[in-house]
Amino acid sequence: MAPMYLLIILLPLAGAVINGLLGFASEGYRKNEKLIATIASLSVAIPFFIVAYAVLNLGEGIKPVELFSWMKAGALDVKFMYQLDHLSLTMGLIVTGVGALIHLYSA
């Protein structure tokens, strides 16, 4: 389940890297506005649906989701985690939903 929640972070980052680096390196890519708009819109719209899925399956309470262990040093174990609760998921829906609509409108 955790890799699906990791996509909420990785997809927008990947879309920005793809559009940024390819746009910087290739003039032919810069002229293909529909492809750029599709990548940018999907990189924000897909996380919206992942967050919506999480909202529907949360139920009551708080669900901690461990994505990966960031640093281990002896007894210290620092983990990169999400805490899924109603407030964080509501904010996730707002941010990804509005972001997707902005990308769609600008295209």
WODABEL-V962171 format. One line per field, one symbol per residue. ss: DSSP state (2 for helix, 1 for strand, 0 for the rest). phi: phi as a letter, one per 30 degrees, with the letter a starting at -180 (. if undefined). psi: psi as a letter, one per 20 degrees, with the letter a starting at -180 (. if undefined). Layout:
# WODABEL-V962171
ss->???
phi->???
psi->???
This chain:
# WODABEL-V962171
ss->02222222222222222222222220222220222222222222222222222222220000111111111110011111111102222222222222222222220
phi->.ddddddddddddddddddddddddbdddddddddddddddddcddedddddddddcdicjbbdbdcaddabbiddbcccbccdbdddddddddddddddddddddd
psi->hhhhhhhhghghgggggghgghhhhohhhhimhhgghgggghihhghghghhghghjgcqbpopopgrpgppncipopqoqqooahghhghgggghghgghggggh.
